């Protein structure tokens, strides 16, 4: 069969196009792999020796979204490590505990509000706060979950972003509350507060428990947002492929 000069050129260019496409794909994968997301997980990041610790700060407020103060006292009770404000029994109240917890989802820390008896007016209104401070500006994903410990548990739980509430929900017994945002835009230094206060039942029934398990993971950039370097390489690859295809058409 007779093959024209143009057809021969087209055939010879096919391996080159395939090679170019494969190379571009490898470059994009390499760029995506090198720009790994920063993950902030309150459980794995928890520190028993430093407050604040990295992007996380453990503290309390006299009321929801009030003046924030870091916990100054740390102690171990059993196998659980606590940061707390006011010593009232084991762990002190309000507090945040890590390790040795039973009855919560894997990866949970325990947050407890002030004493659940209104007669203890000095610390009843106090709320426990986990504070995340964005290390850099950009897009984040946020997954924050509250889980009640069991029968009688009653907490009012909140998530605030830059001083504005994005979640407010009462969690009773083994109930749950979730704040999930796949594209949360934060500026450097912007704050996400995870807050636990006494539930409505605790104002009339001091026997209710006022603690809840919390998981919190923030990631930047979110897993489904391509890195700028990857997008740039993809753009270059598209331009090259377009130019090669144009040359083939002109040759044919």
N, C-alpha and C positions, 0 to 999 in steps of 0.2 A: 504494500500500500504506500502511495506517495504521501509524504508529510511535508507540508509547506514550511517555509522558514519561520513564519509567525507562529504556527502551531508548535513547532519545535521549541521556540522561545517560551511559549506558555507552559509547556511541559517542564522545561528546566526551572521555571520560576516556582513551580508548586512546592518542591522541597524547601526552597528559601522562605516561602510564606509560612509553611508549617513551622520551620525553625524559629522564625521571627515571633510567631504567636506563642510558641512554647516558652521562648525566652522572656517575653513580656509577662506571661503568667507567672514564671518563676520570680521575676523581679517584684511583682505585686505581692505575691505570697511572702517574700522575704521582708518587704517593707511592713506588711501587716504584722508579721511575727516580731519584728524588732521593736515596733511601737506598742508594747504590751500595755494593757489597761492597768491602772492603779485600783486595787480593791481595798476597801476599808470595811473590815468586819469586826464588830464590837466584841465578839467572843474571842477570836484569835488575836485581836489587837490589845486585849485587856491587860492592864498593868497593875500589879499590886504594890508597886514602889513609886510610881510617878503619876501625879495628877496636876495638870493635864498630861496626856500621853499621846504624842503624835497629833492626829486630827481629832482625837476624842478628849472630852473633859467630863468628869463626874462631879455632880453638884446638886444643889437644891435651891428652891425658891420659896418665899413665904406664901405665895399664891401662884396660880397658873399664869405664866408669862410675866412674873414679877422680876425683882432684882435677883440676878443669878450669882451664887457664891459657890466656889469649889469646896468639895469635902476636904476637911483638914485631917481627918482621923482615919486610920486603916487598921484593921485587925483580922485575924483568922478565927473563925468559930467552927469547930469541927473541921470539915474538909473544904469549907467555903470561905473565900476571901472577901471581906467587905470594905467598902468605903462608906462612911456614915457621918451624920451631923451630930445627933444628940443621943447619948447612951441611955436607952430604955430597954433593958433586957439584952438578949443575944443579938449581936450585930449592930445595935443602935438604930435609931429612926430619925428621919428617913434614911434609906440606904440603897446601895447597889451591890449585889453579890455575884461571885463568879466561881464556878467549880463545885463539884459535889452536889449538884442540884438534882432532885428527883421529881418526875411528874411533868417536866417541860419538854418541848421539842428540842432535838439536838441543836447545839449552837446557841442556846439561850443564856442570857444573864438574868438575874432576878432583880426586879425593882420594887421597892416598898415605900409607900408614902408615910407621912407622919403617923403618930399613934392613932389608932382607929377609934379611940374613945373620946368623945367631945369634952369629957371632963378634964382631959389633959390639953388644955387650951394652948399651952406654950408651943406644942408641936403638931397638933391635930391638923392645922391648915397647911403645913409644909408639904411640898411636893418634891418628888425625886426626879432628877433631870439628867439625861444623857445628852451631851451637846457635841454635835459634829461641826467643825469649822472647815470650810472648803480650803484646801491648801493652794488651789489655783483656780482661775476662771475657766469655765468650760461646761460641757454637757455631762451630766451624771445620770445614772440610773439609781433608783432608791427602792429598796424592799424592806419594809419595817413591819413586824408582826408582834402582836400582843396575845398572850394565851393565859387564861385564868388557871389557877392551880387546882381548883376542884370545888366541891360543895361549900357554899358560904363565901367564896371569894367574890369581892365586889370592888372594882376600881374604875375610875374615870380616866381614860387615856387620851393623849393628845399628840399630834405632831404639828410643830410650827416651823415654817420656812420664812426666814427674814422677818420674824415677828408677827406673821399672819398664820392663822390656823388652817391647816389642810386636812386634818383629821381630828374629830372629837367624838368619842364613842365610849359608852359604858360596857365593861366586860364583866360578866357575872359567871360564877361557877367555873365551868371549863369552856366558856365562850372565847371567841377570838375577835380581833379587829386587825385590819390590814391597811397600810398605806403603800401603794406601789405606783411608781412613776418611771416610765422607761426613758424619759427625756426631760430631766430636771436641769434647768440652766442656772448655774450659780456663779457669782463673781468671787474673786479671791477674798477670803475672810468672811464670806456670807455664812449664816448659821442655820443649822437644822436642829431643832430641839425635840427630844423625845421625852414626854412628861407623863408621870403617873401620879394621880391624886386619889383620895378616898372616893369610893362610889357613893351614890345616893343612899344605899342601904346602910352604910357605915355610920350615917348621922343618926339613925334610929336604932340600929342594932350593932353595938360595939363588938359583938361576938364574931361578926364577919371578918374575914381576913382581907388585908389591903395590899396584897402583893401579886405580882404578875410576871410571867416570863416574857422576855423581849429578845427577838432576833433583829439585827439591823445590819444590812450590807449596802454600801454605796460603792459605785464603780464609775470611773472616768477614764476614757470615754465609755459610754454604754456599748455593750457587745455588738449591737446591730448598727452602730454608726461607723462608717469607713474612716480610716485615717486619711488626712489630707495628702500625705505622701503617696498612699495607695491610689487615691483618686487622680493625682497628677500623673503617675506612671500609666494608669489606665488610659488617660487622655492622650498621652504620647503614643501609646500602642495603637490607639484608634486612628490617629493621624497617619502613622506609618502604614498601617494596613490600607487606609484609603488611598494613599499615594501609590502604593504598589499595585493596587487593583486598577487605578487609573492608567498606569503605564502598560499593564497587560492589555487593557481595552484599546489603547492607542496602537500597540504593536499588532494586534489582531485586526 
